[in-house]
Amino acid sequence: MSIFLSYILFIGIFTGLALSLYFGLQAIKLI
């Protein structure tokens, strides 16, 4: 169970970074 939770946490952080990078690039294009 501990490994499963750490896996979900890793996926959540990775997804968050990917989304922030994606929206950051979109914002730069709009400027």
mmCIF file of the N, C-alpha and C atoms, coordinates in Angstrom:
data_MODEL
# 
_entry.id   MODEL 
# 
loop_
_atom_site.group_PDB 
_atom_site.id 
_atom_site.type_symbol 
_atom_site.label_atom_id 
_atom_site.label_alt_id 
_atom_site.label_comp_id 
_atom_site.label_asym_id 
_atom_site.label_entity_id 
_atom_site.label_seq_id 
_atom_site.pdbx_PDB_ins_code 
_atom_site.Cartn_x 
_atom_site.Cartn_y 
_atom_site.Cartn_z 
_atom_site.occupancy 
_atom_site.B_iso_or_equiv 
_atom_site.pdbx_formal_charge 
_atom_site.auth_seq_id 
_atom_site.auth_comp_id 
_atom_site.auth_asym_id 
_atom_site.auth_atom_id 
_atom_site.pdbx_PDB_model_num 
ATOM 1  N N  . MET A 1 1  ? 0.834  -1.205 0.000   1.00 0.00 ? 1  MET A N  1 
ATOM 2  C CA . MET A 1 1  ? 0.000  0.000  0.000   1.00 0.00 ? 1  MET A CA 1 
ATOM 3  C C  . MET A 1 1  ? 0.868  1.254  0.000   1.00 0.00 ? 1  MET A C  1 
ATOM 4  N N  . SER A 1 2  ? 1.977  1.199  0.733   1.00 0.00 ? 2  SER A N  1 
ATOM 5  C CA . SER A 1 2  ? 2.856  2.370  0.804   1.00 0.00 ? 2  SER A CA 1 
ATOM 6  C C  . SER A 1 2  ? 3.449  2.678  -0.572  1.00 0.00 ? 2  SER A C  1 
ATOM 7  N N  . ILE A 1 3  ? 3.836  1.623  -1.283  1.00 0.00 ? 3  ILE A N  1 
ATOM 8  C CA . ILE A 1 3  ? 4.397  1.811  -2.622  1.00 0.00 ? 3  ILE A CA 1 
ATOM 9  C C  . ILE A 1 3  ? 3.336  2.390  -3.555  1.00 0.00 ? 3  ILE A C  1 
ATOM 10 N N  . PHE A 1 4  ? 2.098  1.950  -3.390  1.00 0.00 ? 4  PHE A N  1 
ATOM 11 C CA . PHE A 1 4  ? 1.004  2.428  -4.231  1.00 0.00 ? 4  PHE A CA 1 
ATOM 12 C C  . PHE A 1 4  ? 0.762  3.914  -4.003  1.00 0.00 ? 4  PHE A C  1 
ATOM 13 N N  . LEU A 1 5  ? 0.777  4.341  -2.735  1.00 0.00 ? 5  LEU A N  1 
ATOM 14 C CA . LEU A 1 5  ? 0.558  5.752  -2.417  1.00 0.00 ? 5  LEU A CA 1 
ATOM 15 C C  . LEU A 1 5  ? 1.695  6.609  -2.952  1.00 0.00 ? 5  LEU A C  1 
ATOM 16 N N  . SER A 1 6  ? 2.919  6.135  -2.825  1.00 0.00 ? 6  SER A N  1 
ATOM 17 C CA . SER A 1 6  ? 4.065  6.909  -3.315  1.00 0.00 ? 6  SER A CA 1 
ATOM 18 C C  . SER A 1 6  ? 4.005  7.016  -4.838  1.00 0.00 ? 6  SER A C  1 
ATOM 19 N N  . TYR A 1 7  ? 3.491  5.968  -5.490  1.00 0.00 ? 7  TYR A N  1 
ATOM 20 C CA . TYR A 1 7  ? 3.353  5.978  -6.943  1.00 0.00 ? 7  TYR A CA 1 
ATOM 21 C C  . TYR A 1 7  ? 2.337  7.037  -7.370  1.00 0.00 ? 7  TYR A C  1 
ATOM 22 N N  . ILE A 1 8  ? 1.202  7.095  -6.659  1.00 0.00 ? 8  ILE A N  1 
ATOM 23 C CA . ILE A 1 8  ? 0.176  8.097  -6.963  1.00 0.00 ? 8  ILE A CA 1 
ATOM 24 C C  . ILE A 1 8  ? 0.725  9.504  -6.721  1.00 0.00 ? 8  ILE A C  1 
ATOM 25 N N  . LEU A 1 9  ? 1.484  9.669  -5.654  1.00 0.00 ? 9  LEU A N  1 
ATOM 26 C CA . LEU A 1 9  ? 2.060  10.974 -5.338  1.00 0.00 ? 9  LEU A CA 1 
ATOM 27 C C  . LEU A 1 9  ? 3.013  11.407 -6.447  1.00 0.00 ? 9  LEU A C  1 
ATOM 28 N N  . PHE A 1 10 ? 3.839  10.490 -6.925  1.00 0.00 ? 10 PHE A N  1 
ATOM 29 C CA . PHE A 1 10 ? 4.786  10.787 -8.003  1.00 0.00 ? 10 PHE A CA 1 
ATOM 30 C C  . PHE A 1 10 ? 4.051  11.198 -9.276  1.00 0.00 ? 10 PHE A C  1 
ATOM 31 N N  . ILE A 1 11 ? 2.992  10.452 -9.615  1.00 0.00 ? 11 ILE A N  1 
ATOM 32 C CA . ILE A 1 11 ? 2.205  10.764 -10.814 1.00 0.00 ? 11 ILE A CA 1 
ATOM 33 C C  . ILE A 1 11 ? 1.544  12.136 -10.668 1.00 0.00 ? 11 ILE A C  1 
ATOM 34 N N  . GLY A 1 12 ? 1.047  12.439 -9.477  1.00 0.00 ? 12 GLY A N  1 
ATOM 35 C CA . GLY A 1 12 ? 0.397  13.729 -9.242  1.00 0.00 ? 12 GLY A CA 1 
ATOM 36 C C  . GLY A 1 12 ? 1.370  14.888 -9.418  1.00 0.00 ? 12 GLY A C  1 
ATOM 37 N N  . ILE A 1 13 ? 2.567  14.742 -8.871  1.00 0.00 ? 13 ILE A N  1 
ATOM 38 C CA . ILE A 1 13 ? 3.576  15.801 -8.981  1.00 0.00 ? 13 ILE A CA 1 
ATOM 39 C C  . ILE A 1 13 ? 4.009  15.966 -10.436 1.00 0.00 ? 13 ILE A C  1 
ATOM 40 N N  . PHE A 1 14 ? 4.232  14.852 -11.128 1.00 0.00 ? 14 PHE A N  1 
ATOM 41 C CA . PHE A 1 14 ? 4.668  14.901 -12.526 1.00 0.00 ? 14 PHE A CA 1 
ATOM 42 C C  . PHE A 1 14 ? 3.600  15.566 -13.396 1.00 0.00 ? 14 PHE A C  1 
ATOM 43 N N  . THR A 1 15 ? 2.332  15.214 -13.149 1.00 0.00 ? 15 THR A N  1 
ATOM 44 C CA . THR A 1 15 ? 1.234  15.804 -13.916 1.00 0.00 ? 15 THR A CA 1 
ATOM 45 C C  . THR A 1 15 ? 1.129  17.301 -13.645 1.00 0.00 ? 15 THR A C  1 
ATOM 46 N N  . GLY A 1 16 ? 1.311  17.679 -12.373 1.00 0.00 ? 16 GLY A N  1 
ATOM 47 C CA . GLY A 1 16 ? 1.251  19.094 -12.002 1.00 0.00 ? 16 GLY A CA 1 
ATOM 48 C C  . GLY A 1 16 ? 2.334  19.897 -12.712 1.00 0.00 ? 16 GLY A C  1 
ATOM 49 N N  . LEU A 1 17 ? 3.542  19.355 -12.755 1.00 0.00 ? 17 LEU A N  1 
ATOM 50 C CA . LEU A 1 17 ? 4.647  20.047 -13.425 1.00 0.00 ? 17 LEU A CA 1 
ATOM 51 C C  . LEU A 1 17 ? 4.385  20.160 -14.922 1.00 0.00 ? 17 LEU A C  1 
ATOM 52 N N  . ALA A 1 18 ? 3.865  19.090 -15.507 1.00 0.00 ? 18 ALA A N  1 
ATOM 53 C CA . ALA A 1 18 ? 3.586  19.099 -16.945 1.00 0.00 ? 18 ALA A CA 1 
ATOM 54 C C  . ALA A 1 18 ? 2.514  20.137 -17.282 1.00 0.00 ? 18 ALA A C  1 
ATOM 55 N N  . LEU A 1 19 ? 1.455  20.202 -16.473 1.00 0.00 ? 19 LEU A N  1 
ATOM 56 C CA . LEU A 1 19 ? 0.384  21.164 -16.724 1.00 0.00 ? 19 LEU A CA 1 
ATOM 57 C C  . LEU A 1 19 ? 0.870  22.592 -16.541 1.00 0.00 ? 19 LEU A C  1 
ATOM 58 N N  . SER A 1 20 ? 1.670  22.841 -15.496 1.00 0.00 ? 20 SER A N  1 
ATOM 59 C CA . SER A 1 20 ? 2.172  24.193 -15.251 1.00 0.00 ? 20 SER A CA 1 
ATOM 60 C C  . SER A 1 20 ? 3.087  24.630 -16.391 1.00 0.00 ? 20 SER A C  1 
ATOM 61 N N  . LEU A 1 21 ? 3.898  23.701 -16.898 1.00 0.00 ? 21 LEU A N  1 
ATOM 62 C CA . LEU A 1 21 ? 4.787  24.017 -18.016 1.00 0.00 ? 21 LEU A CA 1 
ATOM 63 C C  . LEU A 1 21 ? 3.973  24.294 -19.279 1.00 0.00 ? 21 LEU A C  1 
ATOM 64 N N  . TYR A 1 22 ? 2.950  23.475 -19.527 1.00 0.00 ? 22 TYR A N  1 
ATOM 65 C CA . TYR A 1 22 ? 2.109  23.636 -20.713 1.00 0.00 ? 22 TYR A CA 1 
ATOM 66 C C  . TYR A 1 22 ? 1.389  24.983 -20.698 1.00 0.00 ? 22 TYR A C  1 
ATOM 67 N N  . PHE A 1 23 ? 0.733  25.309 -19.582 1.00 0.00 ? 23 PHE A N  1 
ATOM 68 C CA . PHE A 1 23 ? 0.008  26.574 -19.497 1.00 0.00 ? 23 PHE A CA 1 
ATOM 69 C C  . PHE A 1 23 ? 0.963  27.757 -19.496 1.00 0.00 ? 23 PHE A C  1 
ATOM 70 N N  . GLY A 1 24 ? 2.170  27.554 -18.968 1.00 0.00 ? 24 GLY A N  1 
ATOM 71 C CA . GLY A 1 24 ? 3.172  28.622 -18.979 1.00 0.00 ? 24 GLY A CA 1 
ATOM 72 C C  . GLY A 1 24 ? 3.560  28.955 -20.413 1.00 0.00 ? 24 GLY A C  1 
ATOM 73 N N  . LEU A 1 25 ? 3.751  27.929 -21.236 1.00 0.00 ? 25 LEU A N  1 
ATOM 74 C CA . LEU A 1 25 ? 4.103  28.151 -22.642 1.00 0.00 ? 25 LEU A CA 1 
ATOM 75 C C  . LEU A 1 25 ? 2.941  28.803 -23.390 1.00 0.00 ? 25 LEU A C  1 
ATOM 76 N N  . GLN A 1 26 ? 1.722  28.417 -23.075 1.00 0.00 ? 26 GLN A N  1 
ATOM 77 C CA . GLN A 1 26 ? 0.551  29.015 -23.713 1.00 0.00 ? 26 GLN A CA 1 
ATOM 78 C C  . GLN A 1 26 ? 0.463  30.494 -23.369 1.00 0.00 ? 26 GLN A C  1 
ATOM 79 N N  . ALA A 1 27 ? 0.757  30.841 -22.111 1.00 0.00 ? 27 ALA A N  1 
ATOM 80 C CA . ALA A 1 27 ? 0.703  32.235 -21.677 1.00 0.00 ? 27 ALA A CA 1 
ATOM 81 C C  . ALA A 1 27 ? 1.772  33.055 -22.405 1.00 0.00 ? 27 ALA A C  1 
ATOM 82 N N  . ILE A 1 28 ? 2.949  32.461 -22.606 1.00 0.00 ? 28 ILE A N  1 
ATOM 83 C CA . ILE A 1 28 ? 4.033  33.166 -23.305 1.00 0.00 ? 28 ILE A CA 1 
ATOM 84 C C  . ILE A 1 28 ? 3.641  33.422 -24.764 1.00 0.00 ? 28 ILE A C  1 
ATOM 85 N N  . LYS A 1 29 ? 2.951  32.470 -25.371 1.00 0.00 ? 29 LYS A N  1 
ATOM 86 C CA . LYS A 1 29 ? 2.523  32.636 -26.764 1.00 0.00 ? 29 LYS A CA 1 
ATOM 87 C C  . LYS A 1 29 ? 1.501  33.766 -26.889 1.00 0.00 ? 29 LYS A C  1 
ATOM 88 N N  . LEU A 1 30 ? 0.642  33.924 -25.877 1.00 0.00 ? 30 LEU A N  1 
ATOM 89 C CA . LEU A 1 30 ? -0.399 34.953 -25.934 1.00 0.00 ? 30 LEU A CA 1 
ATOM 90 C C  . LEU A 1 30 ? 0.184  36.351 -25.804 1.00 0.00 ? 30 LEU A C  1 
ATOM 91 N N  . ILE A 1 31 ? 1.305  36.468 -25.127 1.00 0.00 ? 31 ILE A N  1 
ATOM 92 C CA . ILE A 1 31 ? 1.903  37.798 -24.913 1.00 0.00 ? 31 ILE A CA 1 
ATOM 93 C C  . ILE A 1 31 ? 2.488  38.331 -26.225 1.00 0.00 ? 31 ILE A C  1 
# 
